[in-house]
Amino acid sequence: MHISFLKGHGTENDFVLLPDVDAVLDLTPARVRALCDRRAGLGADGVLRVVRAKAVEGRPGDVDDDMWFMDYRNADGSVAEMCGNGLRVFARYLLDSGLVGEREFPVGTRAGVRAVRVDGNGEVAIDMGAARVGADSSVTTGGRRFAGVAVDVGNPHLVCIVDSLDDLDLSVPPTHDRELFPDGVNVEFVVVDGPERIRMRVHERGVGETRSCGTGTVAAVAGVLHARGETSGAADVHVPGGCVHVAISGKTSTLTGPAAFVARGEVDLTWWNALAERAE
């Protein structure tokens, strides 16, 4: 037996992708952390396991058994509901590998079914579902408090509109309201440059600051629209890793951006099996 992997990224939010068509991998938190380790492993913000939905316990009811499922894990080994950048990479793999035959198809996630379209230019468009604006809240980081608004994009976000991104200290997780976000929260810091252009930095739960966050870009646009008293609109979102386009209507949202693969290979089995004995 060998364990194949691919390394890919969406606007430099990077992932180890593990094809597991027969659902044989024991993807423990220790193994995920080791894969994502940037010194002792392959290095990534998260792991994408390619598997049929029937092998995933606790999946949403709208996900059919035979649907391809994005089993996503954060770099710390925790399971996450959704990842927009990861889903673009995942969708690109399904098409490139021949596991799907059309450019438009559904993918199962822990946030429900997501419709994707892989364009010929390498860009991938995802129907991200509704971006639900919630309560006002705040976070503290670097000794500073930032007001924001909660946005649910299948996973939890807090969008904070700020004047500058340059002096933010995101080296440690921002302190958040644990009653509002009991499972942690992704925090987006957003500068509005114009009606259809924003810039963003993000601290992702279970990972740290990343070069991009797909669901975070959707949350950011929803939060900016909310601040204007609007429920629909579109914007280019510039992140350290590149640019994506987000469009939001009253019922759903669409994220469009690149997906690229940079390497493929095999995980060393001696190293992999030794992790099975590591204490959690």
C-alpha positions as CSV (number, residue, x, y, z in Angstrom):
1,M,0.0,0.0,0.0
2,H,1.2,3.5,-0.7
3,I,-0.4,6.9,0.2
4,S,-0.4,9.4,-2.7
5,F,-0.8,13.1,-2.2
6,L,-1.0,16.3,-4.1
7,K,0.0,19.8,-2.9
8,G,-2.2,22.7,-4.1
9,H,-3.4,26.1,-3.2
10,G,-6.1,28.7,-3.8
11,T,-4.7,32.2,-3.5
12,E,-1.8,30.7,-1.5
13,N,-4.1,29.1,1.1
14,D,-2.4,25.7,0.7
15,F,-3.5,22.2,1.2
16,V,-2.3,18.6,1.1
17,L,-4.9,16.6,-0.9
18,L,-5.2,12.9,-0.2
19,P,-7.1,10.8,-2.7
20,D,-9.0,8.1,-0.7
21,V,-11.5,6.7,-3.1
22,D,-11.8,3.4,-1.1
23,A,-12.0,5.2,2.3
24,V,-9.1,3.3,3.9
25,L,-7.1,6.1,5.5
26,D,-7.1,6.6,9.3
27,L,-6.8,10.3,9.3
28,T,-6.1,11.0,12.9
29,P,-5.4,14.5,14.3
30,A,-1.8,13.6,14.8
31,R,-1.4,12.5,11.2
32,V,-3.0,15.7,10.0
33,R,-0.8,17.9,12.1
34,A,2.3,16.0,10.9
35,L,1.3,16.5,7.2
36,C,0.7,20.2,7.8
37,D,4.0,20.8,9.7
38,R,6.1,23.1,7.6
39,R,9.4,21.8,8.9
40,A,8.8,18.1,9.6
41,G,6.0,17.4,7.2
42,L,4.7,18.5,3.8
43,G,3.5,21.9,5.0
44,A,-0.1,23.2,4.6
45,D,-2.9,25.1,6.1
46,G,-5.1,22.0,6.0
47,V,-5.8,18.6,4.6
48,L,-8.4,17.7,1.9
49,R,-9.4,14.0,1.8
50,V,-11.2,12.9,-1.4
51,V,-13.8,10.3,-0.4
52,R,-17.3,9.2,-1.1
53,A,-19.9,10.7,1.2
54,K,-21.1,7.3,2.4
55,A,-17.8,6.9,4.3
56,V,-18.3,10.1,6.3
57,E,-20.2,9.9,9.6
58,G,-22.5,12.8,10.6
59,R,-22.7,14.3,7.1
60,P,-25.6,16.7,6.3
61,G,-28.8,15.1,5.1
62,D,-28.7,16.8,1.7
63,V,-25.4,15.0,0.8
64,D,-26.1,11.7,-1.1
65,D,-24.1,8.6,-0.4
66,D,-22.4,8.5,-3.8
67,M,-21.4,12.2,-3.9
68,W,-17.8,13.1,-3.7
69,F,-17.1,14.6,-0.3
70,M,-14.5,17.1,0.8
71,D,-13.4,15.8,4.2
72,Y,-11.5,18.9,5.4
73,R,-9.2,19.1,8.4
74,N,-7.5,22.3,9.8
75,A,-3.7,22.3,10.3
76,D,-4.2,21.5,14.1
77,G,-6.1,18.3,13.2
78,S,-9.6,19.6,14.0
79,V,-12.5,18.9,11.6
80,A,-14.0,22.0,9.9
81,E,-17.3,22.5,8.2
82,M,-16.3,24.3,5.1
83,C,-13.3,25.8,3.2
84,G,-13.9,27.9,0.1
85,N,-10.3,27.9,-1.1
86,G,-9.9,24.2,-0.4
87,L,-13.1,23.4,-2.3
88,R,-11.7,25.1,-5.4
89,V,-8.6,22.9,-5.2
90,F,-10.8,19.8,-4.5
91,A,-13.1,20.5,-7.5
92,R,-10.1,21.1,-9.8
93,Y,-8.7,17.7,-8.7
94,L,-12.0,15.9,-9.4
95,L,-12.1,17.2,-12.9
96,D,-8.4,16.8,-13.7
97,S,-8.3,13.2,-12.4
98,G,-11.4,12.1,-14.3
99,L,-13.5,11.4,-11.2
100,V,-16.1,13.7,-12.7
101,G,-16.8,14.2,-16.4
102,E,-18.5,17.6,-16.5
103,R,-17.2,21.0,-15.6
104,E,-20.3,21.7,-13.3
105,F,-21.1,19.2,-10.5
106,P,-22.0,19.1,-6.8
107,V,-19.6,18.4,-3.9
108,G,-20.6,17.3,-0.4
109,T,-19.2,19.2,2.6
110,R,-20.0,19.3,6.3
111,A,-21.8,22.6,5.5
112,G,-24.0,20.8,2.9
113,V,-23.9,20.4,-0.9
114,R,-22.0,23.0,-2.8
115,A,-22.3,23.4,-6.6
116,V,-19.0,24.1,-8.4
117,R,-18.0,25.1,-11.9
118,V,-14.4,24.6,-13.2
119,D,-13.6,27.0,-16.0
120,G,-11.1,26.4,-18.8
121,N,-8.8,29.2,-17.5
122,G,-8.2,27.3,-14.2
123,E,-10.7,29.5,-12.2
124,V,-13.3,27.7,-10.1
125,A,-16.7,29.2,-9.2
126,I,-18.5,27.9,-6.1
127,D,-22.1,28.5,-4.9
128,M,-21.3,29.1,-1.3
129,G,-24.9,29.2,0.0
130,A,-26.3,32.0,2.1
131,A,-24.0,34.3,4.1
132,R,-26.0,34.8,7.3
133,V,-25.2,38.0,9.2
134,G,-25.6,37.6,13.0
135,A,-24.9,39.5,16.2
136,D,-22.4,42.3,16.8
137,S,-19.3,41.2,18.8
138,S,-15.7,42.0,19.2
139,V,-12.2,40.5,19.4
140,T,-9.0,41.6,21.1
141,T,-5.6,41.1,19.6
142,G,-2.3,42.8,20.3
143,G,-3.9,44.7,23.2
144,R,-6.4,46.3,20.9
145,R,-10.2,45.7,20.7
146,F,-11.9,45.5,17.3
147,A,-15.7,45.6,16.9
148,G,-17.2,43.3,14.3
149,V,-20.3,41.4,13.1
150,A,-20.8,37.6,13.1
151,V,-21.3,36.0,9.7
152,D,-22.1,32.3,9.1
153,V,-20.9,30.9,5.8
154,G,-21.3,27.3,6.9
155,N,-18.6,28.0,9.4
156,P,-18.3,30.9,11.9
157,H,-16.7,34.3,11.1
158,L,-16.3,37.7,12.7
159,V,-15.8,40.6,10.2
160,C,-14.1,43.7,11.6
161,I,-13.9,46.8,9.4
162,V,-10.6,48.6,10.1
163,D,-8.7,51.6,8.8
164,S,-5.4,49.8,8.2
165,L,-4.1,46.2,7.9
166,D,-0.4,47.1,8.4
167,D,-0.1,47.2,12.2
168,L,-2.2,44.2,13.1
169,D,-0.6,41.6,15.4
170,L,-2.1,38.2,14.3
171,S,0.7,36.1,15.7
172,V,-1.7,34.7,18.4
173,P,-5.4,33.9,18.1
174,P,-7.6,36.9,18.8
175,T,-9.6,36.7,22.0
176,H,-13.3,36.2,21.1
177,D,-16.7,35.8,22.8
178,R,-16.8,32.0,23.6
179,E,-20.5,32.1,24.3
180,L,-21.2,33.4,20.8
181,F,-18.5,31.3,19.2
182,P,-18.1,28.1,21.3
183,D,-16.2,26.2,18.6
184,G,-13.9,29.1,17.8
185,V,-14.1,31.7,15.0
186,N,-12.3,32.9,11.9
187,V,-11.6,36.6,12.2
188,E,-11.4,38.9,9.1
189,F,-9.9,42.4,9.3
190,V,-11.2,44.4,6.3
191,V,-10.3,47.7,4.7
192,V,-12.8,49.1,2.3
193,D,-11.1,50.7,-0.7
194,G,-14.2,51.3,-2.8
195,P,-17.7,50.1,-3.6
196,E,-16.4,46.9,-5.2
197,R,-12.8,46.6,-3.8
198,I,-11.8,45.5,-0.3
199,R,-8.6,44.2,1.3
200,M,-8.4,41.6,4.0
201,R,-6.2,39.8,6.5
202,V,-7.5,36.7,8.3
203,H,-6.8,34.6,11.4
204,E,-8.3,31.2,10.9
205,R,-9.2,29.0,13.9
206,G,-7.0,26.0,14.2
207,V,-4.4,27.4,11.7
208,G,-3.3,31.0,12.5
209,E,-3.0,33.8,10.0
210,T,-3.3,32.5,6.4
211,R,-2.6,34.0,3.0
212,S,-6.3,33.7,2.2
213,C,-9.6,32.3,3.4
214,G,-12.3,31.5,0.9
215,T,-15.3,31.5,3.3
216,G,-13.7,34.5,4.9
217,T,-13.8,36.5,1.7
218,V,-17.5,35.8,1.4
219,A,-18.0,36.8,5.0
220,A,-16.0,40.0,4.5
221,V,-18.2,41.1,1.6
222,A,-21.4,40.2,3.5
223,G,-20.1,42.2,6.5
224,V,-19.3,45.2,4.4
225,L,-22.7,45.1,2.7
226,H,-24.3,44.8,6.1
227,A,-22.5,47.9,7.3
228,R,-24.0,49.8,4.3
229,G,-27.5,48.5,5.0
230,E,-27.4,46.3,1.9
231,T,-28.0,42.6,1.4
232,S,-26.6,42.1,-2.1
233,G,-23.6,43.2,-4.1
234,A,-20.2,42.1,-5.3
235,A,-16.5,43.0,-4.8
236,D,-13.0,41.9,-5.6
237,V,-11.3,40.8,-2.4
238,H,-7.6,41.3,-2.2
239,V,-5.7,39.1,0.2
240,P,-2.0,38.5,0.8
241,G,-2.2,35.5,-1.6
242,G,-4.0,37.1,-4.5
243,C,-7.5,38.2,-5.4
244,V,-10.9,36.5,-5.6
245,H,-14.4,37.8,-6.7
246,V,-17.4,37.5,-4.4
247,A,-21.0,38.1,-5.4
248,I,-23.8,38.0,-2.8
249,S,-27.6,38.0,-3.4
250,G,-30.4,37.7,-0.9
251,K,-30.3,33.9,-1.0
252,T,-26.8,32.8,-1.9
253,S,-23.2,33.8,-2.6
254,T,-20.7,32.9,-5.2
255,L,-16.9,32.7,-4.8
256,T,-14.7,32.7,-7.9
257,G,-10.9,32.4,-7.9
258,P,-7.9,30.3,-9.0
259,A,-6.9,26.8,-8.0
260,A,-3.4,25.4,-8.7
261,F,-1.4,22.2,-8.1
262,V,2.3,22.5,-7.5
263,A,3.5,18.9,-6.5
264,R,2.5,15.3,-6.1
265,G,4.1,12.3,-4.6
266,E,3.9,9.6,-1.9
267,V,3.8,9.8,1.9
268,D,6.6,7.7,3.5
269,L,4.7,4.8,5.2
270,T,7.3,4.3,8.0
271,W,6.8,7.9,9.1
272,W,3.0,7.7,8.6
273,N,2.5,4.5,10.5
274,A,4.7,5.7,13.4
275,L,2.2,8.5,13.9
276,A,-0.6,6.0,14.7
277,E,1.2,5.3,18.0
278,R,1.6,9.0,18.9
279,A,-0.5,10.1,21.9
280,E,-3.2,12.7,21.1
